[in-house]
Amino acid sequence: MKKILTVLLCAAMVASLAACGGTAASSQPASESAAASTLTGTGKGFGGPVTVTVTMEGDKIVAVEAAGEKETNGIGTNALEQLPAKIVEANSADVEVVSGATVTSEAIIYAVKNAMDPAAYPAPEEEAPAEPEAPAVIEAAEAYMGFGLSNSGRIGPGKDDTDTQVYSFNQVFANVLFDGEGKILDLYVDQLEVSTPNYDGASMPHFSGFPGQGGYNLDSDHDAKVDGKTEDTEDNFNAEIASWTTKRERGADYVMGTGTWSSQMDKFQQLFVGMTVEEVEDWFAKYCADSNGRPLKDGLENAEDKAKYDALTDEEKAMLADVTSAATMSLQDSHGDILTAIKNAYENRVPLDVKSASGFGFGLANSGRIGPGKDDTGTQVYSFNEVYATTLFDAEGKIAAIYVDQLEVSTPNYDGASMPHFSGFPGQGGYNLDSDHDAKVDGKTEDTEDNFNAEIASWATKRERGADYVMGTGTWSSQMDKFQQLFVGKTVDEVADWFAKYCADSNGRPLKDGLENAEDKAKYDALTDEEKAMLADVTSAATMSLQDSHGDILSAIKASFENKVDIQLTLG
């Protein structure tokens, strides 16, 4: 500590002297004790610089304040809140890191050492801001756009401190542009992971099951200790679903061993461009571990995976070293089936009738629904709806091409034969079941993990349900196709304006002649004959709502614009 004291005395006596490495030591007024001083230091955190203010009295650390605006909320912020007190108590920067926040903890420790001895611990050099990536240049004679979804259940991650199991379901969304030979021109993948609320991750979306199932264990402050149960109410049911965010939307909060989920997925996307789906599957089979689906690398412990890696050429090992420098997560395991989502995007592809596009976006909108209806025992049916919009935009932000699909999942007491269903989580007792779809409850679903996984694996979108999803006019797919044709050439704002002017305020459906609701009738009557003719054409094929409890199509389209990535697509 003698060395530290010497530094402090010098800092107090010479106010104009700047510390090495750009970290300044503040001087004290002449009237104050020379043994008291305040120093500042900097360390390199996960998201950016972490700064500390260290107050010393002689050779004793009496206060430490830490700040890092870009550290992950609920992870890095835990270190910012907890570590300063440990340093003061120990009177040393050499303390144990905060569990789960290693990078931020080490940044705080280094920043304190930088403040106290800047010569030995120089402040990290500021990194130059990254240059924005140039948009992908894509040229092809013809192209197709596809959306693919894969759903899987997971027993985990882990259990809470009461030994109650954590459960989750994972949905992968693949939005892909293919050329005429089936090669990937561009790829954008996102994922939604939803767990029971006893998981202690701060940014994890959660779901407690359906109202009437008693809620689920809740770790509200993410300290790995259960605080109680979630509210068993319809308001909480709707609020949970509305708060679901994808892994890309979670951004820097979704930290992995190497970077974030988004940065790892970006690396895989770059790798797969130029491959067909079959070539992607072949790459996975040859270069990923059979034990966990992760890219092979040197030093594997599993004997079979090690032998698989050792059999590769030096060139192949070098390629994998480049991949695993940025992407180490699995492409197919209980965390999510990325491969199947890409494959499904190819199977669902539709031809593009565009000359060019400047943006490629994916949007998701989630909503809960009290209904449809009740079963014959008076038990409520509940459902949740997810709308997916895959969109190409031109240079002016107008929709060049769009593909919308939707997943509706209800409790199994709904009597529709093709409706996907979910009974809640194992341990919640199952849910009323109408197994033969005759509007009469036959019993309850099995309260097992096997049934949990089977239900999620069977979820099918409204387009996948095809002719089984019949509506008053055509099918859901045919109605959505009509809306898609209508929206091409419009900006997202113009789509919203069209909805506001030409759809009923009572239910979000396109206006038409003969409406009973007085306000909707007045809105329709105020239109010109030309506008009424346009609406007659629309409602001859599409009458469903664009924004109600059945699904928020408008918000999904808006989100696809907000999430768009720049591209330079030229066809023909």
SULGIFEN-V482933 format. One record per residue. N is the residue number from 1. RES is the residue in three letters. PSI is psi in radians with two decimals (999 if undefined). Layout:
BEGIN
n/res/psi
N/RES/PSI
N/RES/PSI
END
This chain:
BEGIN
n/res/psi
1/MET/-0.24
2/LYS/-0.68
3/LYS/-0.72
4/ILE/-0.78
5/LEU/-0.70
6/THR/-0.75
7/VAL/-0.73
8/LEU/-0.74
9/LEU/-0.70
10/CYS/-0.69
11/ALA/-0.63
12/ALA/-0.56
13/MET/-0.55
14/VAL/1.64
15/ALA/-0.50
16/SER/-0.02
17/LEU/2.10
18/ALA/2.48
19/ALA/2.76
20/CYS/2.65
21/GLY/0.18
22/GLY/0.12
23/THR/2.09
24/ALA/2.47
25/ALA/2.13
26/SER/2.46
27/SER/2.87
28/GLN/2.65
29/PRO/2.69
30/ALA/-0.49
31/SER/-0.27
32/GLU/2.84
33/SER/2.41
34/ALA/-0.27
35/ALA/-0.06
36/ALA/2.32
37/SER/2.73
38/THR/2.23
39/LEU/2.70
40/THR/2.59
41/GLY/2.89
42/THR/2.48
43/GLY/2.90
44/LYS/1.92
45/GLY/-3.00
46/PHE/-0.74
47/GLY/-0.30
48/GLY/-2.81
49/PRO/2.50
50/VAL/2.24
51/THR/2.60
52/VAL/2.66
53/THR/2.10
54/VAL/2.14
55/THR/2.22
56/MET/2.51
57/GLU/1.81
58/GLY/-2.17
59/ASP/0.32
60/LYS/2.28
61/ILE/2.02
62/VAL/-0.30
63/ALA/2.50
64/VAL/2.26
65/GLU/2.36
66/ALA/2.51
67/ALA/2.49
68/GLY/1.68
69/GLU/-0.47
70/LYS/0.17
71/GLU/2.63
72/THR/2.22
73/ASN/2.28
74/GLY/-0.15
75/ILE/-1.32
76/GLY/-0.61
77/THR/-0.45
78/ASN/-0.71
79/ALA/-0.71
80/LEU/-0.59
81/GLU/-0.62
82/GLN/-0.62
83/LEU/-0.67
84/PRO/-0.73
85/ALA/-0.64
86/LYS/-0.68
87/ILE/-0.73
88/VAL/-0.80
89/GLU/-0.71
90/ALA/-0.25
91/ASN/0.63
92/SER/2.63
93/ALA/-0.20
94/ASP/1.38
95/VAL/2.91
96/GLU/2.53
97/VAL/2.80
98/VAL/2.24
99/SER/2.29
100/GLY/-0.09
101/ALA/0.85
102/THR/-0.82
103/VAL/-0.82
104/THR/-0.69
105/SER/-0.84
106/GLU/-0.56
107/ALA/-0.69
108/ILE/-0.80
109/ILE/-0.81
110/TYR/-0.70
111/ALA/-0.67
112/VAL/-0.75
113/LYS/-0.64
114/ASN/-0.68
115/ALA/-0.70
116/MET/-0.51
117/ASP/1.29
118/PRO/-0.38
119/ALA/-0.74
120/ALA/-0.49
121/TYR/1.34
122/PRO/2.60
123/ALA/2.43
124/PRO/2.48
125/GLU/2.45
126/GLU/2.34
127/GLU/2.43
128/ALA/2.46
129/PRO/2.44
130/ALA/2.43
131/GLU/2.38
132/PRO/2.41
133/GLU/2.43
134/ALA/2.48
135/PRO/2.55
136/ALA/2.28
137/VAL/2.08
138/ILE/2.12
139/GLU/2.33
140/ALA/2.71
141/ALA/-0.69
142/GLU/2.78
143/ALA/2.79
144/TYR/2.62
145/MET/2.31
146/GLY/2.58
147/PHE/2.29
148/GLY/2.44
149/LEU/2.40
150/SER/2.44
151/ASN/2.38
152/SER/2.53
153/GLY/2.79
154/ARG/2.30
155/ILE/1.60
156/GLY/-3.09
157/PRO/2.04
158/GLY/-2.87
159/LYS/2.80
160/ASP/-3.08
161/ASP/-0.13
162/THR/0.12
163/ASP/0.36
164/THR/2.31
165/GLN/2.46
166/VAL/2.36
167/TYR/2.72
168/SER/2.77
169/PHE/2.55
170/ASN/2.31
171/GLN/2.15
172/VAL/2.33
173/PHE/2.04
174/ALA/2.18
175/ASN/2.03
176/VAL/2.45
177/LEU/2.23
178/PHE/2.63
179/ASP/-3.08
180/GLY/-0.35
181/GLU/0.09
182/GLY/0.12
183/LYS/2.52
184/ILE/2.12
185/LEU/-0.68
186/ASP/2.69
187/LEU/2.34
188/TYR/2.01
189/VAL/2.41
190/ASP/2.98
191/GLN/2.55
192/LEU/2.12
193/GLU/2.17
194/VAL/2.16
195/SER/2.93
196/THR/2.65
197/PRO/0.15
198/ASN/0.03
199/TYR/2.42
200/ASP/0.14
201/GLY/2.25
202/ALA/-0.66
203/SER/0.08
204/MET/2.17
205/PRO/2.56
206/HIS/2.87
207/PHE/2.32
208/SER/0.09
209/GLY/-2.93
210/PHE/2.68
211/PRO/2.41
212/GLY/-0.19
213/GLN/0.05
214/GLY/0.09
215/GLY/-2.94
216/TYR/2.71
217/ASN/2.40
218/LEU/2.24
219/ASP/1.52
220/SER/-0.53
221/ASP/0.18
222/HIS/0.76
223/ASP/0.29
224/ALA/0.38
225/LYS/2.27
226/VAL/2.33
227/ASP/-0.18
228/GLY/-2.57
229/LYS/2.69
230/THR/2.75
231/GLU/2.30
232/ASP/1.17
233/THR/2.81
234/GLU/-0.56
235/ASP/-0.75
236/ASN/-0.67
237/PHE/-0.89
238/ASN/-0.68
239/ALA/-0.70
240/GLU/-0.82
241/ILE/-0.71
242/ALA/-0.39
243/SER/-0.05
244/TRP/2.27
245/THR/2.55
246/THR/3.00
247/LYS/-0.58
248/ARG/-0.68
249/GLU/-0.50
250/ARG/-0.33
251/GLY/-2.22
252/ALA/-0.25
253/ASP/-0.39
254/TYR/1.41
255/VAL/2.44
256/MET/3.10
257/GLY/-0.62
258/THR/1.87
259/GLY/-2.56
260/THR/2.99
261/TRP/-0.74
262/SER/-0.78
263/SER/-0.64
264/GLN/-0.75
265/MET/-0.63
266/ASP/-0.68
267/LYS/-0.76
268/PHE/-0.69
269/GLN/-0.78
270/GLN/-0.66
271/LEU/-0.67
272/PHE/-0.27
273/VAL/2.30
274/GLY/-0.19
275/MET/2.68
276/THR/2.97
277/VAL/-0.71
278/GLU/-0.67
279/GLU/-0.60
280/VAL/-0.77
281/GLU/-0.67
282/ASP/-0.71
283/TRP/-0.80
284/PHE/-0.80
285/ALA/-0.63
286/LYS/-0.62
287/TYR/0.09
288/CYS/2.64
289/ALA/2.37
290/ASP/-0.40
291/SER/-0.54
292/ASN/0.01
293/GLY/0.16
294/ARG/2.67
295/PRO/2.42
296/LEU/2.64
297/LYS/2.97
298/ASP/2.56
299/GLY/0.30
300/LEU/2.50
301/GLU/-0.59
302/ASN/2.21
303/ALA/-0.76
304/GLU/-0.74
305/ASP/-0.67
306/LYS/-0.75
307/ALA/-0.65
308/LYS/-0.72
309/TYR/-0.79
310/ASP/-0.45
311/ALA/-0.15
312/LEU/2.78
313/THR/2.89
314/ASP/-0.63
315/GLU/-0.73
316/GLU/-0.67
317/LYS/-0.65
318/ALA/-0.71
319/MET/-0.79
320/LEU/-0.58
321/ALA/-0.67
322/ASP/-0.77
323/VAL/-0.89
324/THR/-0.13
325/SER/-0.35
326/ALA/-0.36
327/ALA/2.03
328/THR/-0.07
329/MET/2.84
330/SER/2.56
331/LEU/-0.16
332/GLN/1.68
333/ASP/-2.91
334/SER/-0.26
335/HIS/-0.35
336/GLY/2.48
337/ASP/1.49
338/ILE/-0.68
339/LEU/-0.81
340/THR/-0.62
341/ALA/-0.73
342/ILE/-0.76
343/LYS/-0.75
344/ASN/-0.58
345/ALA/-0.68
346/TYR/-0.76
347/GLU/-0.48
348/ASN/0.12
349/ARG/2.59
350/VAL/2.58
351/PRO/2.56
352/LEU/2.30
353/ASP/1.12
354/VAL/2.75
355/LYS/-0.66
356/SER/2.89
357/ALA/2.65
358/SER/-0.13
359/GLY/2.56
360/PHE/2.05
361/GLY/2.66
362/PHE/2.35
363/GLY/2.49
364/LEU/2.37
365/ALA/2.22
366/ASN/2.45
367/SER/2.54
368/GLY/2.80
369/ARG/2.30
370/ILE/1.59
371/GLY/-3.09
372/PRO/2.05
373/GLY/-2.87
374/LYS/2.81
375/ASP/-3.08
376/ASP/-0.10
377/THR/0.04
378/GLY/0.13
379/THR/2.31
380/GLN/2.46
381/VAL/2.37
382/TYR/2.72
383/SER/2.78
384/PHE/2.56
385/ASN/2.34
386/GLU/2.16
387/VAL/2.32
388/TYR/2.25
389/ALA/2.10
390/THR/2.13
391/THR/2.43
392/LEU/2.38
393/PHE/2.58
394/ASP/-3.07
395/ALA/-0.38
396/GLU/0.12
397/GLY/0.20
398/LYS/2.57
399/ILE/2.10
400/ALA/-0.61
401/ALA/2.58
402/ILE/2.52
403/TYR/2.07
404/VAL/2.38
405/ASP/3.00
406/GLN/2.53
407/LEU/2.16
408/GLU/2.17
409/VAL/2.16
410/SER/2.91
411/THR/2.66
412/PRO/0.15
413/ASN/0.05
414/TYR/2.44
415/ASP/0.12
416/GLY/2.26
417/ALA/-0.65
418/SER/0.05
419/MET/2.16
420/PRO/2.56
421/HIS/2.86
422/PHE/2.32
423/SER/0.11
424/GLY/-2.95
425/PHE/2.67
426/PRO/2.39
427/GLY/-0.19
428/GLN/0.03
429/GLY/0.09
430/GLY/-2.96
431/TYR/2.72
432/ASN/2.41
433/LEU/2.23
434/ASP/1.54
435/SER/-0.55
436/ASP/0.18
437/HIS/0.76
438/ASP/0.31
439/ALA/0.37
440/LYS/2.27
441/VAL/2.31
442/ASP/-0.15
443/GLY/-2.59
444/LYS/2.68
445/THR/2.73
446/GLU/2.30
447/ASP/1.18
448/THR/2.80
449/GLU/-0.56
450/ASP/-0.76
451/ASN/-0.67
452/PHE/-0.88
453/ASN/-0.70
454/ALA/-0.71
455/GLU/-0.84
456/ILE/-0.71
457/ALA/-0.40
458/SER/-0.04
459/TRP/2.27
460/ALA/2.46
461/THR/2.98
462/LYS/-0.59
463/ARG/-0.69
464/GLU/-0.51
465/ARG/-0.35
466/GLY/-2.23
467/ALA/-0.27
468/ASP/-0.37
469/TYR/1.38
470/VAL/2.44
471/MET/3.13
472/GLY/-0.60
473/THR/1.87
474/GLY/-2.56
475/THR/2.99
476/TRP/-0.73
477/SER/-0.78
478/SER/-0.64
479/GLN/-0.73
480/MET/-0.63
481/ASP/-0.69
482/LYS/-0.77
483/PHE/-0.70
484/GLN/-0.77
485/GLN/-0.67
486/LEU/-0.63
487/PHE/-0.30
488/VAL/2.30
489/GLY/-0.11
490/LYS/2.62
491/THR/2.95
492/VAL/-0.68
493/ASP/-0.67
494/GLU/-0.58
495/VAL/-0.77
496/ALA/-0.68
497/ASP/-0.71
498/TRP/-0.78
499/PHE/-0.80
500/ALA/-0.62
501/LYS/-0.61
502/TYR/0.11
503/CYS/2.65
504/ALA/2.37
505/ASP/-0.39
506/SER/-0.54
507/ASN/0.00
508/GLY/0.17
509/ARG/2.68
510/PRO/2.44
511/LEU/2.63
512/LYS/2.97
513/ASP/2.56
514/GLY/0.33
515/LEU/2.51
516/GLU/-0.61
517/ASN/2.21
518/ALA/-0.76
519/GLU/-0.73
520/ASP/-0.67
521/LYS/-0.74
522/ALA/-0.66
523/LYS/-0.73
524/TYR/-0.78
525/ASP/-0.43
526/ALA/-0.14
527/LEU/2.78
528/THR/2.90
529/ASP/-0.64
530/GLU/-0.73
531/GLU/-0.67
532/LYS/-0.63
533/ALA/-0.70
534/MET/-0.76
535/LEU/-0.59
536/ALA/-0.65
537/ASP/-0.74
538/VAL/-0.88
539/THR/-0.13
540/SER/-0.34
541/ALA/-0.35
542/ALA/2.03
543/THR/-0.08
544/MET/2.84
545/SER/2.57
546/LEU/-0.15
547/GLN/1.66
548/ASP/-2.91
549/SER/-0.27
550/HIS/-0.35
551/GLY/2.48
552/ASP/1.48
553/ILE/-0.69
554/LEU/-0.79
555/SER/-0.59
556/ALA/-0.72
557/ILE/-0.74
558/LYS/-0.75
559/ALA/-0.58
560/SER/-0.54
561/PHE/-0.73
562/GLU/-0.52
563/ASN/0.05
564/LYS/2.56
565/VAL/2.58
566/ASP/2.35
567/ILE/2.90
568/GLN/1.54
569/LEU/2.22
570/THR/2.20
571/LEU/2.63
572/GLY/999
END
